[in-house]
């Protein structure tokens, strides 16, 4: 390892993260509706500022 530095967070990063969250929620709903046994974590809601 050479070092650690903070990188700029771009709008593209936010879009990808939003799609990843939407995909995870969609998959969890589909598995739940199919009564397929699975384990998933429920996160707290984000702060209103976000």
N, CA, C and O of each residue as an XYZ file, in Angstrom:
200
protein
N       0.844     -1.171      0.000
C       0.000      0.000      0.000
C       0.887      1.231      0.000
O       1.867      1.315      0.740
N       0.523      2.175     -0.841
C       1.323      3.388     -0.980
C       0.776      4.511     -0.105
O       1.550      5.291      0.450
N      -0.542      4.604      0.026
C      -1.128      5.668      0.824
C      -2.643      5.656      0.748
O      -3.252      4.842      0.053
N      -3.223      6.579      1.480
C      -4.675      6.718      1.511
C      -5.012      8.178      1.259
O      -4.392      9.076      1.828
N      -5.984      8.403      0.412
C      -6.407      9.775      0.177
C      -7.906      9.798     -0.089
O      -8.476      8.825     -0.583
N      -8.522     10.895      0.235
C      -9.953     11.068      0.017
C     -10.192     11.417     -1.452
O      -9.516     12.277     -2.017
N     -11.174     10.728     -2.062
C     -11.500     11.012     -3.454
C     -12.800     11.782     -3.539
O     -13.678     11.649     -2.686
N     -12.909     12.582     -4.571
C     -14.126     13.359     -4.785
C     -15.289     12.419     -5.075
O     -15.149     11.468     -5.844
N     -16.425     12.684     -4.464
C     -17.622     11.878     -4.711
C     -18.449     12.575     -5.786
O     -18.968     13.668     -5.563
N     -18.569     11.957     -6.926
C     -19.254     12.541     -8.072
C     -20.738     12.161     -8.101
O     -21.165     11.230     -7.418
N     -21.509     12.892     -8.898
C     -22.919     12.559     -9.069
C     -23.080     11.127     -9.581
O     -24.027     10.436     -9.207
N     -22.164     10.687    -10.425
C     -22.226      9.326    -10.956
C     -22.151      8.291     -9.836
O     -22.817      7.258     -9.904
N     -21.352      8.556     -8.816
C     -21.256      7.639     -7.678
C     -22.598      7.547     -6.956
O     -23.027      6.465     -6.553
N     -23.249      8.686     -6.801
C     -24.552      8.714     -6.124
C     -25.604      7.956     -6.930
O     -26.428      7.240     -6.361
N     -25.576      8.111     -8.251
C     -26.540      7.417     -9.104
C     -26.344      5.904     -9.000
O     -27.312      5.158     -8.858
N     -25.109      5.462     -9.069
C     -24.822      4.027     -8.970
C     -25.276      3.502     -7.610
O     -25.884      2.434     -7.531
N     -24.989      4.237     -6.549
C     -25.401      3.811     -5.207
C     -26.924      3.731     -5.110
O     -27.456      2.779     -4.538
N     -27.626      4.716     -5.661
C     -29.096      4.696     -5.641
C     -29.647      3.475     -6.377
O     -30.589      2.839     -5.905
N     -29.061      3.143     -7.536
C     -29.509      1.971     -8.285
C     -29.199      0.679     -7.533
O     -29.994     -0.260     -7.568
N     -28.064      0.621     -6.861
C     -27.718     -0.574     -6.079
C     -28.718     -0.771     -4.939
O     -29.151     -1.894     -4.677
N     -29.078      0.303     -4.274
C     -30.051      0.212     -3.187
C     -31.409     -0.218     -3.734
O     -32.067     -1.082     -3.154
N     -31.830      0.380     -4.846
C     -33.112      0.020     -5.451
C     -33.129     -1.462     -5.858
O     -34.139     -2.142     -5.675
N     -32.028     -1.955     -6.401
C     -31.947     -3.367     -6.794
C     -32.038     -4.277     -5.576
O     -32.711     -5.307     -5.619
N     -31.369     -3.905     -4.498
C     -31.416     -4.715     -3.276
C     -32.826     -4.745     -2.689
O     -33.300     -5.799     -2.267
N     -33.488     -3.605     -2.661
C     -34.857     -3.540     -2.140
C     -35.782     -4.380     -3.008
O     -36.614     -5.127     -2.493
N     -35.637     -4.260     -4.320
C     -36.469     -5.023     -5.246
C     -36.264     -6.530     -5.073
O     -37.229     -7.294     -5.057
N     -35.020     -6.947     -4.946
C     -34.727     -8.374     -4.757
C     -35.307     -8.884     -3.446
O     -35.863     -9.982     -3.401
N     -35.184     -8.102     -2.380
C     -35.730     -8.509     -1.083
C     -37.251     -8.648     -1.150
O     -37.814     -9.599     -0.608
N     -37.916     -7.699     -1.817
C     -39.370     -7.769     -1.955
C     -39.787     -9.004     -2.753
O     -40.741     -9.690     -2.389
N     -39.065     -9.284     -3.845
C     -39.397    -10.447     -4.676
C     -39.212    -11.743     -3.889
O     -40.050    -12.640     -3.972
N     -38.140    -11.847     -3.138
C     -37.905    -13.053     -2.340
C     -38.957    -13.201     -1.242
O     -39.416    -14.307     -0.954
N     -39.333    -12.080     -0.637
C     -40.347    -12.116      0.409
C     -41.700    -12.524     -0.163
O     -42.402    -13.332      0.445
N     -42.077    -11.987     -1.310
C     -43.356    -12.327     -1.949
C     -43.397    -13.799     -2.365
O     -44.458    -14.423     -2.344
N     -42.251    -14.348     -2.741
C     -42.181    -15.745     -3.152
C     -42.074    -16.680     -1.952
O     -42.003    -17.899     -2.111
N     -42.063    -16.103     -0.748
C     -41.922    -16.871      0.496
C     -40.638    -17.714      0.473
O     -40.593    -18.820      1.011
N     -39.610    -17.164     -0.158
C     -38.316    -17.832     -0.232
C     -37.529    -17.487      1.033
O     -37.358    -16.310      1.349
N     -37.053    -18.490      1.755
C     -36.322    -18.194      2.992
C     -35.012    -17.454      2.699
O     -34.205    -17.898      1.883
N     -34.819    -16.341      3.367
C     -33.606    -15.569      3.165
C     -33.342    -14.686      4.382
O     -34.216    -14.477      5.223
N     -32.133    -14.184      4.452
C     -31.738    -13.292      5.530
C     -31.315    -11.977      4.896
O     -30.547    -11.972      3.934
N     -31.803    -10.871      5.421
C     -31.370     -9.570      4.931
C     -31.418     -8.572      6.072
O     -32.114     -8.780      7.066
N     -30.689     -7.513      5.925
C     -30.584     -6.488      6.953
C     -31.489     -5.314      6.601
O     -31.570     -4.903      5.444
N     -32.158     -4.787      7.601
C     -32.981     -3.596      7.420
C     -32.216     -2.426      8.019
O     -31.955     -2.397      9.222
N     -31.860     -1.461      7.179
C     -31.096     -0.296      7.615
C     -32.033      0.790      8.125
O     -33.205      0.850      7.754
N     -31.496      1.635      8.973
C     -32.258      2.792      9.424
C     -32.421      3.763      8.252
O     -31.629      3.759      7.310
N     -33.447      4.579      8.330
C     -33.693      5.564      7.274
C     -32.572      6.614      7.276
O     -32.036      6.942      8.334
N     -32.215      7.142      6.096
C     -31.177      8.174      6.049
C     -31.679      9.481      6.660
O     -32.887      9.691      6.763
N     -30.769     10.352      7.060
C     -31.174     11.646      7.609
C     -31.956     12.453      6.569
O     -31.757     12.266      5.369
N     -32.827     13.331      7.011
C     -33.663     14.135      6.105
C     -32.824     14.975      5.143
O     -33.248     15.224      4.014
N     -31.637     15.415      5.577
C     -30.779     16.249      4.721
C     -30.373     15.519      3.450
O     -30.113     16.161      2.432
N     -30.314     14.212      3.485
C     -29.884     13.429      2.331
C     -31.051     13.221      1.413
O     -30.910     12.582      0.371
